[in-house]
Amino acid sequence: MKLTTNKGFIAMKSLRVLFLVVVASLCVSVVPSLAAELKVATFNIQQIIEKSKVGSEARKAMEAKKAELEPKFKGEQDSLKAQAEEIEKKGSAWSEEVKAGKERDYQKKMREYQLKVEDAQFEMKQMEKKVLEPIFKELQAVINDIAKADGLSLVFEKSRSNGLLYAAESLDISDKVSAALDAKMAKK
């Protein structure tokens, strides 16, 4: 199963990051005195999810759900493959009526299978939302706390999809965020 992304959400996120970069650039170029005080940091959301205890637990829960759902599809997938191969191999020997009936039956089963896959993908998205939403909410609070404590002016999520093409490793606060997230989530 493959999870899809919401392109509109990504486009809005990219525009927001681009706006922030433009604002930061203007601050740096227009008001040099502000540039000396401008402190920037980055974090890697994937790294935080992979390294943090709560992220690992969330990933394990989603993998368990996926492992639960996948076997339900294996038999049906194999059956459809065998049916398609049978139609391809024996189709020339069958009468047009028999061949058309077999193809209709195959297409009907394929549509039913695709609906089941879509339902499973929806179920996985709901599970992902249920598991990750509280983590992202706490992550936002943790980043805000760190930014305030460290006197940071801007904090960017480090990924190409957000429009951040380069950031020095010295700006990365992912490990600090991961540790703070685990500490905050452990209290709950």
Helices and strands as residue ranges (DSSP letters): H 7-30, H 32-37, E 40-43, H 45-51, H 53-90, H 96-150, E 154-157, G 160-162, G 169-171, H 174-187
